Amino acid sequence: MVYFVCRSEYEKPHGKRIVEFPDCENLLAWFQKYWLTREELIAAEPKLAQADPEDDWEWCDEIVRQRAEVFGGNFYDFLQFLFAMLDRDRPESLRDVEEFISSFEGQFSEGSIAMFESAIQADTNDDEIDLAWYLFDDDFSNKYPERTSFLIHKPVELPSEVGSPDWAQPFPVQSIVPSEDKTDGATYCCFFSSSDGMTITDIDGCFRVPTRLPNLGPWLAEHAVQFGYDGYDGYDGYDGYDGYEIIESAWSDNLILLRAFAIFAEEHSFDQALAKFDEVNSELAGWFPRTFQTIRERSKKPEALTTDTETVRTQLDKIRQIACKAGETSPHSFWTYSSGESIFQTTPHLKQVLFTEIASGRPPSPLKTETVKHWIFFDDLWASANPALAESILRYGRGDDVLSS
């Protein structure tokens, strides 16, 4: 079996397009079956015999016609990958495949492409949204399930089984507190989202909180957020300011927002905090954390939503008002934004939410784009029962390097 996975915010419902090739025993067999030569294109479309081999556009339509379905549809850089095959011999060994991949020599469009044993990993972007794709076989997946399990997990729903408190975190994950009490387990908050569409190269990523998931809401509500100053931006004239101090925190903006909603939830319920975040996000024109990031970083009160309860309540109302009037809703903007229906999975030791943001061109434009933001929360008890999947999720949260060691 060979797997192709396209990772992108465009891929609903969970940000992944997964295509299986059960008729291909391994990666070499896949390349031998789906390799494309110029002679094969001409045989299928004889008029291409008159086409200029140096003019890629003359060959595009036939390449798309023959190969788009193989990958479950088109994707950015799809053509560059296939164009590179046209004047090369069909590979006869995995070494030939390696030479083909290395022939790009760091010139793979907007990103990079690399091969690890019998797996290929590529990343790029369409100037708006990050995209990565992966092509690997069962040999690689069975050898490294901790790298591939989440990539090839097709259902939206994740398993809910839990195990014993003896799971060992496989590699460092950013903690939101400087020192940790490790006797009470840990929750991993994984945000496969970003403020600007760069959900691979600038992904929000994963954070470790030193308490298990059933206690996450109360823990967030009870702990203060610490901010530090990390430099100065001298940009002149942003919103009337002559520059601003760059504010950094170990807490992500997503966690700061969830903490604010947990403060007001009954018994600081994290389920209620997630539901309230979704409700407020649906009211706004655009992704709430995107607007909040701008407000927090570039206002005179970067500590927004991090102080006493009454101040947080007042600030949250003000931030919602500002978000409703954000620049995204300006009549000068080509796009208008709204939210689609979110998908929730809630169990004691695993929770996930999949949010949909809809961008529509202002009339008379018919353009419409939907993107997905995926949040997963799990603790060490869930990870103990699902160790390969847990590590694969954490690797996914690292961004552009999923398949390497």
C-alpha positions as CSV (number, residue, x, y, z in Angstrom):
1,M,0.0,0.0,0.0
2,V,1.1,3.5,-0.8
3,Y,-0.4,6.7,0.7
4,F,-0.6,10.2,-0.6
5,V,-1.5,12.9,1.9
6,C,-2.1,16.6,1.0
7,R,-2.1,18.8,4.1
8,S,-3.8,22.2,3.8
9,E,-6.4,24.4,5.4
10,Y,-8.3,24.0,2.1
11,E,-8.8,20.3,2.7
12,K,-12.1,19.7,4.7
13,P,-13.1,18.4,7.1
14,H,-9.8,17.9,8.9
15,G,-7.1,19.6,6.8
16,K,-5.9,16.4,5.1
17,R,-6.6,14.8,1.8
18,I,-5.8,11.1,2.1
19,V,-5.5,8.9,-1.0
20,E,-4.6,5.2,-0.8
21,F,-3.1,3.1,-3.5
22,P,-3.7,-0.5,-2.5
23,D,-2.6,-1.8,-5.9
24,C,1.0,-0.4,-5.3
25,E,3.1,-2.6,-3.2
26,N,5.7,0.1,-2.4
27,L,6.9,3.5,-3.3
28,L,8.9,2.2,-6.3
29,A,5.8,0.4,-7.7
30,W,3.8,3.7,-7.4
31,F,6.4,5.6,-9.4
32,Q,6.6,2.9,-12.0
33,K,2.8,2.9,-12.4
34,Y,2.1,6.6,-12.4
35,W,5.3,7.9,-14.0
36,L,4.5,10.2,-17.0
37,T,6.6,10.6,-20.1
38,R,6.2,13.1,-23.0
39,E,5.7,10.1,-25.4
40,E,2.8,8.9,-23.3
41,L,1.2,12.4,-23.4
42,I,1.6,12.6,-27.2
43,A,0.1,9.1,-27.6
44,A,-3.0,10.2,-25.6
45,E,-3.2,13.6,-27.4
46,P,-1.5,13.5,-30.8
47,K,-1.7,17.2,-31.4
48,L,0.9,17.6,-28.7
49,A,3.5,16.3,-31.2
50,Q,3.5,19.9,-32.5
51,A,3.9,21.4,-29.0
52,D,7.0,23.2,-27.8
53,P,8.8,21.0,-25.2
54,E,10.0,24.2,-23.5
55,D,6.5,25.7,-23.2
56,D,5.0,24.0,-20.2
57,W,1.6,25.6,-20.7
58,E,1.0,23.7,-23.9
59,W,1.3,20.4,-21.9
60,C,-0.7,21.4,-18.8
61,D,-4.2,20.4,-19.8
62,E,-3.2,16.8,-20.8
63,I,-1.2,16.3,-17.6
64,V,-4.1,17.5,-15.5
65,R,-6.5,15.3,-17.4
66,Q,-4.3,12.2,-17.0
67,R,-3.1,12.6,-13.4
68,A,-5.3,14.9,-11.3
69,E,-7.6,12.1,-10.4
70,V,-4.6,10.0,-9.2
71,F,-4.1,12.5,-6.4
72,G,-7.7,13.1,-5.6
73,G,-7.6,16.4,-7.5
74,N,-5.2,19.2,-8.2
75,F,-2.9,20.9,-5.7
76,Y,-0.3,23.6,-5.7
77,D,3.0,22.5,-7.4
78,F,1.2,19.3,-8.7
79,L,2.4,20.3,-12.2
80,Q,6.0,21.1,-11.3
81,F,6.3,17.6,-9.8
82,L,5.0,15.9,-13.0
83,F,6.7,18.2,-15.5
84,A,10.0,17.0,-14.0
85,M,9.2,13.4,-15.0
86,L,8.5,14.1,-18.7
87,D,12.0,13.8,-20.1
88,R,13.4,11.2,-17.7
89,D,13.3,7.4,-17.8
90,R,10.8,5.6,-15.7
91,P,12.6,4.6,-12.4
92,E,13.8,1.0,-12.1
93,S,15.0,1.2,-8.4
94,L,14.4,3.3,-5.3
95,R,17.8,4.8,-6.0
96,D,16.4,6.2,-9.3
97,V,13.5,7.7,-7.3
98,E,16.0,9.3,-4.9
99,E,17.9,10.8,-7.8
100,F,14.7,12.2,-9.2
101,I,13.8,13.9,-5.9
102,S,17.3,15.2,-5.5
103,S,17.2,16.7,-9.0
104,F,15.0,19.5,-7.7
105,E,18.1,20.7,-5.7
106,G,16.3,23.1,-3.4
107,Q,14.3,24.6,-6.3
108,F,10.9,23.1,-5.5
109,S,8.7,26.1,-6.1
110,E,8.0,28.0,-2.8
111,G,9.3,25.3,-0.5
112,S,11.4,22.2,-0.4
113,I,11.1,18.5,-1.2
114,A,13.1,15.6,0.4
115,M,13.1,11.9,0.6
116,F,13.5,9.7,3.7
117,E,13.9,6.0,3.0
118,S,10.7,5.2,1.1
119,A,8.9,8.4,2.0
120,I,8.7,11.8,0.3
121,Q,7.9,15.1,2.0
122,A,7.3,18.4,0.3
123,D,6.1,21.8,1.5
124,T,5.1,24.9,-0.4
125,N,2.4,27.6,-0.4
126,D,0.1,29.4,-2.8
127,D,1.0,32.8,-1.4
128,E,-2.0,32.6,0.9
129,I,-2.1,29.2,2.5
130,D,0.7,26.7,3.5
131,L,0.5,23.3,1.9
132,A,2.5,20.1,2.4
133,W,2.2,16.7,0.8
134,Y,3.6,13.3,1.7
135,L,4.0,10.1,-0.3
136,F,5.1,6.9,1.4
137,D,4.5,3.2,1.6
138,D,3.5,0.6,4.2
139,D,7.2,-0.3,4.8
140,F,7.8,3.3,6.0
141,S,4.5,3.6,7.9
142,N,4.9,0.3,9.7
143,K,8.5,1.1,10.6
144,Y,7.6,4.6,11.9
145,P,4.0,4.7,13.0
146,E,4.8,7.6,15.3
147,R,5.5,9.7,12.2
148,T,2.6,8.6,10.0
149,S,-0.3,7.6,12.2
150,F,-2.1,10.9,12.3
151,L,-1.3,11.7,8.6
152,I,-3.2,8.6,7.5
153,H,-6.0,8.7,10.1
154,K,-9.0,9.1,7.8
155,P,-12.0,9.5,10.2
156,V,-12.5,12.9,11.9
157,E,-13.2,11.1,15.2
158,L,-10.1,10.0,17.2
159,P,-10.1,7.0,19.5
160,S,-11.1,7.7,23.1
161,E,-9.4,4.8,25.0
162,V,-7.1,5.8,27.9
163,G,-4.2,4.0,29.6
164,S,-2.0,4.2,32.6
165,P,0.0,7.3,33.7
166,D,3.3,6.0,32.5
167,W,3.5,7.6,29.0
168,A,6.9,9.3,28.3
169,Q,6.8,12.5,26.2
170,P,8.9,11.6,23.1
171,F,10.5,15.0,22.6
172,P,10.4,18.5,24.1
173,V,7.1,20.4,23.8
174,Q,6.7,24.1,24.7
175,S,5.4,24.5,28.3
176,I,3.3,27.5,29.3
177,V,4.9,27.6,32.8
178,P,8.6,28.0,33.6
179,S,8.6,25.2,36.1
180,E,6.2,22.3,36.3
181,D,4.7,20.0,38.9
182,K,4.8,16.7,37.0
183,T,2.8,14.7,39.6
184,D,-0.5,15.7,38.1
185,G,-0.1,14.5,34.5
186,A,-0.1,16.8,31.5
187,T,-2.4,18.0,28.8
188,Y,-1.2,18.8,25.3
189,C,-3.0,21.6,23.5
190,C,-2.4,21.3,19.8
191,F,-3.5,24.2,17.6
192,F,-3.3,23.4,13.9
193,S,-4.1,27.0,12.9
194,S,-2.4,30.4,12.5
195,S,-3.4,34.0,12.2
196,D,-2.3,34.3,8.5
197,G,-2.9,31.0,6.8
198,M,0.7,29.8,7.3
199,T,-0.4,26.8,9.2
200,I,2.8,24.8,8.5
201,T,5.7,27.3,8.5
202,D,4.1,29.5,11.1
203,I,1.8,27.1,12.9
204,D,0.5,27.9,16.4
205,G,1.6,24.5,17.4
206,C,1.5,22.4,20.6
207,F,1.7,23.5,24.2
208,R,2.1,21.4,27.4
209,V,0.0,22.3,30.4
210,P,0.9,20.6,33.7
211,T,-2.5,19.1,34.5
212,R,-4.8,16.5,33.0
213,L,-7.6,17.4,30.6
214,P,-10.5,17.0,33.1
215,N,-8.9,19.8,35.2
216,L,-7.7,22.0,32.3
217,G,-10.5,24.6,32.6
218,P,-10.0,25.2,36.3
219,W,-6.2,25.3,35.9
220,L,-6.4,27.9,33.1
221,A,-8.8,30.0,35.1
222,E,-6.6,30.0,38.2
223,H,-3.2,30.7,36.7
224,A,-1.9,34.1,35.6
225,V,-0.4,34.7,32.2
226,Q,3.1,36.1,32.2
227,F,4.2,38.5,29.5
228,G,7.7,39.8,28.5
229,Y,8.9,42.4,26.1
230,D,11.0,41.2,23.2
231,G,12.2,44.2,21.2
232,Y,10.7,47.2,19.6
233,D,9.0,47.7,16.3
234,G,9.7,51.2,14.9
235,Y,7.0,51.1,12.3
236,D,5.7,54.7,12.2
237,G,2.0,55.4,12.1
238,Y,0.3,52.0,12.7
239,D,-3.1,52.9,14.1
240,G,-1.8,56.3,15.3
241,Y,1.2,54.8,17.2
242,D,4.8,55.7,16.5
243,G,5.9,52.1,17.1
244,Y,5.1,49.5,19.7
245,E,6.9,47.1,21.9
246,I,6.7,43.4,20.7
247,I,5.0,41.4,23.4
248,E,5.8,37.7,23.9
249,S,4.4,35.1,26.2
250,A,4.7,31.3,26.7
251,W,0.9,31.3,26.4
252,S,-0.5,31.2,22.9
253,D,-3.2,33.7,22.0
254,N,-5.6,30.7,21.7
255,L,-4.9,29.7,25.3
256,I,-5.3,33.2,26.5
257,L,-8.8,33.4,24.8
258,L,-9.8,30.0,26.1
259,R,-8.7,31.0,29.7
260,A,-11.0,34.1,29.4
261,F,-13.9,31.9,28.5
262,A,-13.0,29.3,31.2
263,I,-13.1,32.0,33.9
264,F,-16.8,32.6,33.2
265,A,-17.8,29.0,32.6
266,E,-19.7,27.1,35.2
267,E,-17.1,25.4,37.4
268,H,-14.6,26.7,34.9
269,S,-15.7,23.9,32.5
270,F,-13.3,23.6,29.5
271,D,-16.1,22.1,27.4
272,Q,-18.1,25.2,28.0
273,A,-15.1,27.4,27.3
274,L,-14.6,25.8,23.9
275,A,-18.4,26.1,23.1
276,K,-18.4,29.8,24.1
277,F,-15.3,30.4,22.0
278,D,-17.0,28.8,19.0
279,E,-20.2,30.9,19.7
280,V,-18.2,34.2,19.8
281,N,-16.0,33.3,16.9
282,S,-19.2,32.6,14.8
283,E,-20.5,36.1,15.6
284,L,-17.4,37.8,14.2
285,A,-16.2,38.6,10.7
286,G,-13.1,36.5,10.6
287,W,-11.0,34.2,12.8
288,F,-11.1,35.6,16.4
289,P,-7.5,34.9,17.4
290,R,-6.3,36.8,14.3
291,T,-7.9,40.0,15.5
292,F,-7.0,39.4,19.1
293,Q,-3.3,39.0,18.2
294,T,-3.3,42.4,16.6
295,I,-5.1,44.0,19.6
296,R,-2.8,42.4,22.1
297,E,0.5,43.0,20.4
298,R,-0.2,46.5,19.2
299,S,-2.2,48.1,21.9
300,K,-1.1,49.9,25.1
301,K,-2.6,47.0,27.1
302,P,-0.9,43.9,25.8
303,E,-1.9,42.1,29.0
304,A,-5.5,41.9,27.7
305,L,-7.6,39.1,29.2
306,T,-4.9,38.1,31.7
307,T,-5.8,40.0,34.9
308,D,-8.6,39.9,37.4
309,T,-12.1,38.5,36.5
310,E,-13.9,41.8,36.3
311,T,-11.2,43.4,34.1
312,V,-11.2,40.3,31.8
313,R,-15.0,40.6,31.5
314,T,-14.8,44.3,30.5
315,Q,-11.8,43.6,28.1
316,L,-13.5,40.7,26.5
317,D,-16.6,42.7,25.7
318,K,-14.4,45.5,24.2
319,I,-12.3,43.0,22.2
320,R,-15.5,41.5,20.8
321,Q,-16.7,44.9,19.7
322,I,-13.4,45.7,18.1
323,A,-13.3,42.3,16.4
324,C,-16.7,42.9,14.9
325,K,-15.5,46.1,13.3
326,A,-12.1,44.7,12.2
327,G,-10.5,45.7,9.0
328,E,-11.7,42.4,7.4
329,T,-15.2,43.8,7.3
330,S,-14.1,47.1,5.7
331,P,-16.0,48.0,2.6
332,H,-12.7,48.4,0.9
333,S,-11.8,44.8,1.4
334,F,-12.5,42.3,-1.4
335,W,-13.4,39.5,1.0
336,T,-16.1,39.2,3.6
337,Y,-15.7,36.5,6.3
338,S,-18.1,34.2,8.2
339,S,-18.0,30.9,10.0
340,G,-19.3,27.5,9.0
341,E,-20.6,24.8,11.4
342,S,-17.9,23.5,13.8
343,I,-17.3,19.8,14.6
344,F,-16.7,18.8,18.2
345,Q,-15.5,15.6,19.8
346,T,-15.6,15.6,23.6
347,T,-14.4,12.8,25.8
348,P,-12.8,13.1,29.3
349,H,-9.2,12.8,28.1
350,L,-9.4,13.9,24.5
351,K,-11.2,16.8,22.9
352,Q,-11.0,18.3,19.4
353,V,-12.8,21.1,17.5
354,L,-12.7,21.7,13.7
355,F,-13.6,25.3,12.8
356,T,-14.5,26.5,9.3
357,E,-13.8,30.0,8.1
358,I,-15.6,31.1,4.9
359,A,-14.2,33.9,2.8
360,S,-16.6,35.2,0.1
361,G,-15.8,37.8,-2.6
362,R,-18.0,40.8,-2.4
363,P,-20.8,40.9,-5.0
364,P,-20.7,40.5,-7.9
365,S,-17.8,38.2,-7.4
366,P,-18.8,34.5,-7.1
367,L,-15.5,33.5,-5.4
368,K,-15.8,31.5,-2.2
369,T,-13.1,29.7,-0.2
370,E,-13.5,27.6,3.0
371,T,-10.6,26.8,5.3
372,V,-10.4,24.6,8.4
373,K,-8.7,25.2,11.7
374,H,-8.2,22.1,13.8
375,W,-7.6,22.1,17.6
376,I,-6.8,18.9,19.5
377,F,-6.4,18.5,23.3
378,F,-5.3,15.2,24.9
379,D,-3.6,14.2,28.1
380,D,-1.0,11.7,29.1
381,L,-3.6,9.0,29.9
382,W,-5.0,9.2,26.4
383,A,-1.4,9.2,25.0
384,S,-0.6,6.1,27.0
385,A,-3.3,4.1,25.1
386,N,-2.5,5.7,21.8
387,P,1.3,6.4,21.8
388,A,2.0,6.4,18.1
389,L,-1.0,8.6,17.3
390,A,-0.1,11.0,20.2
391,E,3.5,11.4,19.0
392,S,2.3,11.8,15.4
393,I,-0.1,14.6,16.4
394,L,2.7,16.4,18.3
395,R,5.0,16.0,15.2
396,Y,2.2,17.5,13.1
397,G,2.2,20.4,15.4
398,R,5.9,21.1,14.7
399,G,5.0,22.3,11.2
400,D,7.0,21.4,8.2
401,D,9.0,18.5,9.5
402,V,6.8,15.5,10.0
403,L,8.5,12.5,8.5
404,S,12.2,12.9,9.3
405,S,13.7,11.5,12.5
